[in-house]
């Protein structure tokens, strides 16, 4: 008995030594991994951008996160933190749509980012209504092949679609938070516009599903915010044609043809009869900007069908992005942003990706209803001068969900007692819809102060004010 007991004690001692050595080795690996993440974060820090204003009171980071090593897919991000103390502010991810358009080109450079590119294409000025005043704001070029994001597998750009875009964005967030652990468990929101009406709900659904059973999820998603979004082909088509007709942009005959051929058609990939009806309708618009029907069309530096191409991208036209295009093609800017140029020149949108988009579900409404059950806070807003994805289509889509109304349609007010738009609240306050007066497809571009006001109320979870007091 003595021998057996001693043998067991000896075995236990060896096991302890072995386990201790394993723990030490694991700690070394974790420590090394943590050190690598810290080093990469510091390599991502932007020291200064060419032509930026002096004495900035916020930090910036940019760089790449590999989301698929085998294919060599890497997504480019640009984080503009809130002024100190930034650790008290939430994290907001901004996504632009297209599909195939860059969040750096649109969201960061002409909408909610801290800078605007000056007409010289070489210098920057501050945006007084930058959203990083209220949150740590990150822009993501997605999917790979858009903007500064890239893939080393050329066939990737021929096979992109909603599903892969969502999966890659989710992998990006998980890996990015290893590099920036201070954002783990921080309140997190996703915002964006246009075709991001697909990206945002699908990414939110992935996060919600993969957070199930987790007490303190690393990606602490609290809500989503979508501007002039594409959410349902049938209702968006219906509302778009109505908007064109009741704003006098098209003839009765064109309205009839659109209703006949396009209602059940895909917005992204219209069939020949629908495409013909659209072309006829476009010819009746005249010389206006369909993204903001109160403005003239842009013809500067574009072909006769330049705005037609912009229409297909659900983005904006060359007149707005021209300065940004010059700036983002400067090699010194690439160096400061730690970005690599994937082609001969940087472009706001990828025609290849848009042309070869493989999957685009006809409706996001089932996912939105699922997210409301999570429960997740959802705000949707529309610029009332947008003729591309107009408010009438979005209202039809929301009505199709048959939600209970918490607060009926009312005018909301901002400073000086002015009506900023109209709003309605649903499902016990979980879903808010708001219009923004005199705003186009890119609401923060045409009405930056109203967009900032709306964003601040979204983050605070406060309804837009119903009185001027």
VMD Tcl script that draws the C-alpha trace (Angstrom):
set ca {
  {0.00 0.00 0.00}
  {2.81 2.37 0.84}
  {4.40 1.87 -2.59}
  {1.14 2.46 -4.44}
  {0.44 5.61 -2.45}
  {3.91 6.99 -3.07}
  {3.64 6.17 -6.74}
  {0.35 8.03 -7.02}
  {1.82 11.03 -5.21}
  {4.78 11.01 -7.56}
  {2.51 10.78 -10.59}
  {0.42 13.63 -9.26}
  {3.53 15.75 -8.80}
  {4.66 15.08 -12.38}
  {1.20 15.95 -13.63}
  {1.29 19.21 -11.69}
  {4.68 20.13 -13.12}
  {3.49 19.28 -16.64}
  {0.26 21.26 -16.23}
  {2.18 24.20 -14.79}
  {4.56 24.20 -17.75}
  {1.59 24.08 -20.13}
  {-0.07 27.01 -18.37}
  {3.14 29.03 -18.57}
  {3.46 28.23 -22.27}
  {-0.15 29.26 -22.90}
  {0.37 32.48 -20.97}
  {3.43 33.18 -23.10}
  {1.38 32.62 -26.26}
  {-1.43 34.87 -25.02}
  {1.08 37.51 -23.92}
  {2.84 37.30 -27.29}
  {-0.49 37.55 -29.10}
  {-1.49 40.55 -26.98}
  {1.86 42.22 -27.66}
  {1.46 41.60 -31.40}
  {-2.03 43.17 -31.29}
  {-0.68 46.20 -29.43}
  {2.14 46.59 -31.92}
  {-0.26 46.33 -34.86}
  {-2.55 48.91 -33.27}
  {0.33 51.34 -32.91}
  {1.33 50.69 -36.54}
  {-2.25 51.59 -37.49}
  {-2.14 54.94 -35.71}
  {-2.40 57.87 -38.11}
  {0.23 60.44 -37.20}
  {-0.98 63.08 -39.62}
  {-2.89 63.26 -42.91}
  {-1.67 65.46 -45.76}
  {-3.29 68.88 -45.51}
  {-5.16 68.16 -42.27}
  {-6.06 71.07 -39.95}
  {-3.72 71.56 -36.98}
  {-4.30 70.68 -33.33}
  {-6.82 67.85 -33.68}
  {-8.39 66.75 -30.40}
  {-9.05 63.14 -31.42}
  {-7.01 60.09 -32.42}
  {-7.20 58.22 -35.73}
  {-6.25 54.70 -36.80}
  {-6.44 52.94 -40.15}
  {-5.23 49.75 -41.76}
  {-6.18 46.23 -42.72}
  {-7.71 43.19 -41.09}
  {-7.40 39.90 -42.98}
  {-10.77 38.16 -43.04}
  {-9.77 35.18 -45.21}
  {-6.12 34.12 -45.26}
  {-6.53 31.46 -47.95}
  {-8.06 33.92 -50.44}
  {-6.02 36.88 -49.24}
  {-9.11 39.00 -48.49}
  {-8.44 42.02 -46.28}
  {-10.80 44.83 -45.33}
  {-9.64 48.42 -44.85}
  {-10.92 50.49 -41.92}
  {-10.55 54.08 -40.74}
  {-11.33 54.77 -37.08}
  {-11.86 58.37 -35.99}
  {-12.18 58.33 -32.22}
  {-14.22 60.78 -30.18}
  {-12.39 63.58 -28.39}
  {-11.07 62.58 -24.97}
  {-12.38 60.88 -22.93}
  {-13.26 58.63 -25.85}
  {-13.61 55.59 -23.57}
  {-16.98 56.91 -22.36}
  {-18.42 56.94 -25.89}
  {-19.90 54.04 -27.90}
  {-18.45 52.58 -31.09}
  {-20.35 53.14 -34.35}
  {-19.57 51.28 -37.58}
  {-20.56 53.14 -40.77}
  {-21.26 51.25 -44.01}
  {-22.03 52.59 -47.47}
  {-23.75 50.51 -50.10}
  {-23.74 50.33 -53.87}
  {-23.15 47.44 -53.76}
  {-19.54 48.22 -54.51}
  {-19.16 51.75 -53.10}
  {-16.57 52.88 -50.58}
  {-17.44 54.07 -47.07}
  {-14.23 56.11 -47.16}
  {-15.42 57.87 -50.34}
  {-18.91 58.69 -49.09}
  {-19.54 58.31 -45.35}
  {-16.10 59.45 -44.23}
  {-15.30 62.10 -46.82}
  {-18.60 63.85 -47.56}
  {-21.12 62.84 -44.89}
  {-20.39 62.04 -41.24}
  {-16.58 61.96 -41.03}
  {-14.50 64.67 -39.34}
  {-12.99 66.04 -42.58}
  {-14.07 67.47 -45.92}
  {-11.70 67.58 -48.91}
  {-11.18 71.11 -50.19}
  {-11.56 72.01 -53.90}
  {-7.79 71.83 -54.38}
  {-7.94 68.08 -53.72}
  {-4.90 68.45 -51.44}
  {-6.12 69.84 -48.12}
  {-8.81 69.08 -45.56}
  {-11.16 71.16 -43.48}
  {-13.10 70.16 -40.37}
  {-16.74 69.12 -40.54}
  {-18.56 70.97 -37.72}
  {-21.22 68.23 -37.63}
  {-18.90 65.22 -37.57}
  {-20.46 62.24 -35.85}
  {-17.26 61.43 -33.95}
  {-18.20 64.29 -31.63}
  {-20.75 61.85 -30.16}
  {-19.15 58.44 -30.78}
  {-16.02 56.60 -31.81}
  {-16.69 56.30 -35.52}
  {-15.29 53.60 -37.80}
  {-15.64 53.41 -41.59}
  {-15.24 50.08 -43.38}
  {-14.60 49.55 -47.09}
  {-16.66 46.44 -47.78}
  {-16.63 43.98 -49.47}
  {-13.05 43.18 -50.51}
  {-12.29 44.93 -53.79}
  {-14.08 48.14 -52.77}
  {-12.06 51.28 -52.06}
  {-8.81 50.32 -50.35}
  {-9.98 46.82 -49.38}
  {-8.50 44.04 -51.49}
  {-8.42 40.36 -52.35}
  {-5.52 38.37 -53.78}
  {-7.99 36.00 -55.47}
  {-9.20 37.71 -58.62}
  {-12.30 35.51 -58.89}
  {-13.55 36.92 -55.55}
  {-14.65 40.12 -57.28}
  {-16.73 38.05 -59.72}
  {-18.55 36.17 -56.95}
  {-19.30 38.75 -54.24}
  {-22.77 38.99 -52.73}
  {-24.70 39.71 -49.56}
  {-23.82 36.49 -47.73}
  {-20.04 36.67 -48.10}
  {-20.07 40.41 -47.39}
  {-21.84 39.82 -44.07}
  {-19.58 36.94 -43.03}
  {-16.43 38.91 -43.86}
  {-17.68 41.97 -41.96}
  {-18.39 39.81 -38.92}
  {-14.90 38.25 -39.04}
  {-13.48 41.75 -39.40}
  {-15.18 42.91 -36.18}
  {-14.07 39.88 -34.16}
  {-10.44 40.20 -35.27}
  {-10.43 44.00 -35.06}
  {-11.51 43.89 -31.42}
  {-8.52 41.68 -30.62}
  {-6.41 44.56 -31.88}
  {-8.54 47.11 -29.99}
  {-9.61 45.23 -26.83}
  {-10.80 48.45 -25.17}
  {-13.86 48.27 -27.44}
  {-14.87 44.79 -26.32}
  {-18.28 44.86 -24.58}
  {-18.55 48.60 -25.39}
  {-22.03 49.68 -26.63}
  {-21.88 49.16 -30.40}
  {-24.09 50.44 -33.23}
  {-24.15 49.97 -37.01}
  {-25.14 52.87 -39.25}
  {-25.19 53.51 -42.98}
  {-27.35 54.16 -46.00}
  {-28.67 52.98 -49.35}
  {-27.66 49.36 -50.15}
  {-26.36 49.18 -46.58}
  {-30.07 48.58 -45.95}
  {-29.01 45.02 -46.82}
  {-25.56 45.00 -45.19}
  {-26.69 46.34 -41.82}
  {-29.60 43.99 -40.97}
  {-27.66 40.94 -42.20}
  {-24.57 41.82 -40.14}
  {-26.77 42.60 -37.13}
  {-28.50 39.23 -37.50}
  {-25.12 37.44 -37.52}
  {-24.03 39.27 -34.36}
  {-27.32 38.61 -32.53}
  {-27.30 34.90 -33.43}
  {-23.66 34.38 -32.45}
  {-24.11 36.29 -29.21}
  {-26.86 33.92 -28.05}
  {-25.99 32.26 -24.76}
  {-23.18 34.75 -24.09}
  {-23.57 36.74 -20.88}
  {-21.20 39.57 -21.81}
  {-20.80 39.52 -25.60}
  {-17.64 41.02 -27.03}
  {-19.64 42.71 -29.80}
  {-22.24 44.44 -27.65}
  {-24.72 45.42 -30.36}
  {-27.37 47.86 -29.16}
  {-28.99 49.20 -32.32}
  {-28.90 50.01 -36.02}
  {-29.47 53.26 -37.93}
  {-30.27 53.26 -41.66}
  {-30.70 56.20 -44.03}
  {-32.70 55.97 -47.30}
  {-32.18 52.20 -47.24}
  {-32.99 49.54 -49.81}
  {-34.97 47.04 -47.72}
  {-37.71 45.49 -49.87}
  {-37.77 45.30 -53.67}
  {-41.54 45.31 -54.09}
  {-42.30 48.18 -51.72}
  {-39.25 50.21 -52.71}
  {-40.21 49.89 -56.37}
  {-43.82 50.79 -55.64}
  {-42.89 53.84 -53.60}
  {-40.21 54.96 -56.05}
  {-42.60 55.02 -59.00}
  {-45.26 56.80 -56.94}
  {-42.72 59.40 -55.86}
  {-41.61 60.08 -59.43}
  {-45.20 60.41 -60.61}
  {-46.58 62.54 -57.78}
  {-43.55 64.87 -57.96}
  {-44.22 65.39 -61.66}
  {-40.97 63.79 -62.82}
  {-42.57 61.27 -65.20}
  {-45.60 60.93 -67.47}
  {-48.75 58.94 -66.76}
  {-47.67 56.52 -69.48}
  {-44.30 55.88 -67.81}
  {-45.97 55.37 -64.44}
  {-48.25 52.78 -66.03}
  {-45.32 50.97 -67.68}
  {-43.26 50.95 -64.47}
  {-46.20 49.61 -62.49}
  {-46.79 46.93 -65.12}
  {-43.22 45.68 -65.53}
  {-41.16 46.63 -62.45}
  {-43.21 46.08 -59.29}
  {-42.11 42.47 -58.80}
  {-38.71 42.95 -60.39}
  {-35.34 43.18 -58.71}
  {-34.20 46.75 -58.11}
  {-30.56 45.79 -58.70}
  {-31.12 43.53 -61.69}
  {-34.17 44.69 -63.66}
  {-35.35 42.46 -66.52}
  {-35.50 43.87 -70.09}
  {-39.13 45.13 -69.99}
  {-38.53 46.85 -66.64}
  {-35.19 48.21 -67.82}
  {-36.85 49.73 -70.89}
  {-39.53 51.36 -68.73}
  {-36.82 52.77 -66.45}
  {-34.86 54.19 -69.38}
  {-37.98 55.95 -70.67}
  {-38.69 57.36 -67.21}
  {-35.09 58.58 -66.85}
  {-35.38 60.41 -70.16}
  {-38.32 62.41 -68.75}
  {-36.50 63.54 -65.59}
  {-34.75 66.42 -67.29}
  {-31.53 67.96 -66.07}
  {-31.87 67.21 -62.34}
  {-30.02 65.12 -59.78}
  {-32.16 62.04 -58.98}
  {-30.41 61.78 -55.60}
  {-31.72 65.20 -54.68}
  {-34.49 66.27 -57.04}
  {-34.21 69.92 -55.96}
  {-30.68 70.16 -57.39}
  {-29.43 70.33 -60.99}
  {-27.74 67.29 -62.48}
  {-23.99 66.97 -62.43}
  {-22.35 67.01 -65.87}
  {-18.84 68.01 -64.82}
  {-16.32 65.42 -65.95}
  {-19.01 62.87 -66.82}
  {-20.46 61.37 -69.96}
  {-24.02 61.92 -71.07}
  {-25.09 58.91 -69.07}
  {-22.90 59.73 -66.07}
  {-25.76 60.15 -63.63}
  {-27.34 56.98 -65.02}
  {-24.25 55.11 -63.88}
  {-24.43 56.79 -60.50}
  {-28.05 55.66 -60.27}
  {-26.97 52.08 -60.74}
  {-24.53 52.39 -57.87}
  {-27.04 53.86 -55.42}
  {-24.25 56.23 -54.45}
  {-23.74 59.78 -55.65}
  {-22.19 61.46 -58.66}
  {-18.78 62.71 -59.66}
  {-19.48 66.34 -58.78}
  {-19.52 65.48 -55.09}
  {-16.75 62.88 -55.05}
  {-14.40 64.67 -57.46}
  {-12.28 66.34 -54.77}
  {-12.14 63.12 -52.76}
  {-11.00 61.18 -55.84}
  {-8.02 63.51 -56.28}
  {-7.09 63.35 -52.59}
  {-7.38 59.57 -52.28}
  {-5.14 59.05 -55.30}
  {-2.25 60.93 -53.66}
  {0.56 58.45 -52.72}
  {1.26 60.52 -49.59}
  {-2.34 59.95 -48.47}
  {-1.94 56.21 -49.05}
  {1.19 56.23 -46.90}
  {-0.48 58.17 -44.08}
  {-3.55 55.89 -44.12}
  {-1.39 52.73 -44.33}
  {-3.37 51.88 -47.46}
  {-2.33 50.08 -50.59}
  {-3.64 50.94 -54.05}
  {-5.20 47.86 -55.62}
  {-5.53 49.17 -59.19}
  {-4.11 51.92 -61.35}
  {-6.26 54.43 -59.47}
  {-8.58 54.69 -56.47}
  {-12.26 54.89 -57.38}
  {-15.33 55.60 -55.19}
  {-17.21 52.56 -56.54}
  {-16.25 49.26 -58.16}
  {-18.14 48.60 -61.38}
  {-16.81 45.03 -61.45}
  {-18.31 44.14 -58.09}
  {-21.61 45.85 -58.86}
  {-21.90 44.10 -62.23}
  {-21.11 40.66 -60.81}
  {-23.09 40.78 -57.56}
  {-24.35 37.25 -56.94}
  {-26.94 37.27 -54.17}
  {-29.35 39.99 -53.11}
  {-32.45 38.86 -51.18}
  {-35.63 40.60 -52.28}
  {-36.55 41.68 -48.75}
  {-34.91 42.52 -45.43}
  {-38.26 42.83 -43.66}
  {-38.17 39.33 -42.07}
  {-34.72 40.08 -40.65}
  {-35.85 43.48 -39.33}
  {-38.80 41.85 -37.56}
  {-36.43 39.25 -36.10}
  {-34.10 41.99 -34.84}
  {-37.01 43.77 -33.15}
  {-37.65 40.56 -31.24}
  {-34.00 40.42 -30.09}
  {-34.81 43.19 -28.98}
  {-32.73 45.69 -30.92}
  {-33.27 49.42 -31.37}
  {-33.87 50.33 -35.03}
  {-34.06 53.83 -36.50}
  {-34.72 54.47 -40.19}
  {-34.63 57.92 -41.78}
  {-35.31 59.36 -45.23}
  {-34.27 62.55 -46.94}
  {-37.51 63.78 -48.48}
  {-35.85 64.98 -51.72}
  {-34.32 61.60 -52.59}
  {-35.72 60.20 -55.83}
  {-33.58 57.05 -55.76}
  {-34.85 55.34 -52.60}
  {-37.58 57.77 -51.59}
  {-39.53 58.03 -48.36}
  {-42.69 56.62 -49.96}
  {-40.99 53.26 -50.58}
  {-39.63 53.12 -47.05}
  {-43.05 53.92 -45.58}
  {-44.62 51.13 -47.65}
  {-41.94 48.73 -46.38}
  {-42.47 49.66 -42.73}
  {-46.23 49.39 -43.12}
  {-45.78 45.89 -44.58}
  {-44.34 44.74 -41.23}
  {-47.71 45.52 -39.57}
  {-46.17 46.88 -36.38}
  {-48.04 48.46 -33.50}
  {-47.80 52.24 -33.39}
  {-46.47 53.78 -30.18}
  {-46.50 57.40 -31.32}
  {-48.42 58.58 -34.36}
  {-47.01 60.64 -37.19}
  {-45.87 64.04 -35.91}
  {-43.59 66.92 -36.93}
  {-40.25 66.95 -35.13}
  {-38.39 70.14 -34.29}
  {-34.78 71.18 -34.03}
  {-33.23 74.56 -33.16}
  {-35.11 77.86 -33.45}
  {-38.47 76.10 -33.50}
  {-38.05 74.81 -37.05}
  {-39.62 71.60 -38.31}
  {-36.83 69.18 -39.16}
  {-39.14 66.53 -40.61}
  {-41.79 64.07 -39.49}
  {-41.60 60.92 -37.41}
  {-43.51 57.89 -36.17}
  {-42.58 55.41 -33.43}
  {-43.48 51.69 -33.36}
  {-43.31 48.59 -31.17}
  {-43.00 50.22 -27.76}
  {-40.29 52.58 -28.93}
  {-38.04 49.98 -30.58}
  {-38.47 51.24 -34.14}
  {-38.43 54.91 -35.12}
  {-38.96 56.27 -38.60}
  {-38.13 59.89 -39.44}
  {-38.04 62.06 -42.54}
  {-35.57 64.91 -42.92}
  {-36.70 68.04 -44.75}
  {-34.88 69.21 -47.87}
  {-32.41 66.32 -47.68}
  {-31.34 64.08 -50.52}
  {-30.15 60.49 -50.68}
  {-27.13 61.31 -48.52}
  {-28.88 63.10 -45.67}
  {-25.70 64.10 -43.79}
  {-24.34 65.67 -46.99}
  {-27.35 67.87 -47.75}
  {-28.55 68.49 -44.16}
  {-25.54 67.90 -41.88}
  {-26.95 69.72 -38.84}
  {-30.28 67.86 -38.94}
  {-28.49 64.54 -39.46}
  {-26.26 65.19 -36.44}
  {-29.30 66.15 -34.36}
  {-31.04 62.92 -35.35}
  {-27.92 60.83 -34.65}
  {-27.52 62.34 -31.16}
  {-31.13 61.46 -30.31}
  {-30.67 57.94 -31.64}
  {-27.64 57.32 -29.42}
  {-29.42 58.75 -26.39}
  {-32.55 56.69 -27.19}
  {-34.66 59.85 -27.06}
  {-37.57 60.41 -29.45}
  {-37.19 63.38 -31.74}
  {-38.84 66.39 -30.02}
  {-42.46 67.00 -30.95}
  {-42.48 70.66 -29.92}
  {-40.29 73.69 -30.49}
  {-39.81 74.38 -26.78}
}
mol new
graphics top color blue
foreach p $ca { graphics top sphere $p radius 0.5 }
foreach p [lrange $ca 0 end-1] q [lrange $ca 1 end] { graphics top cylinder $p $q radius 0.2 }
display resetview
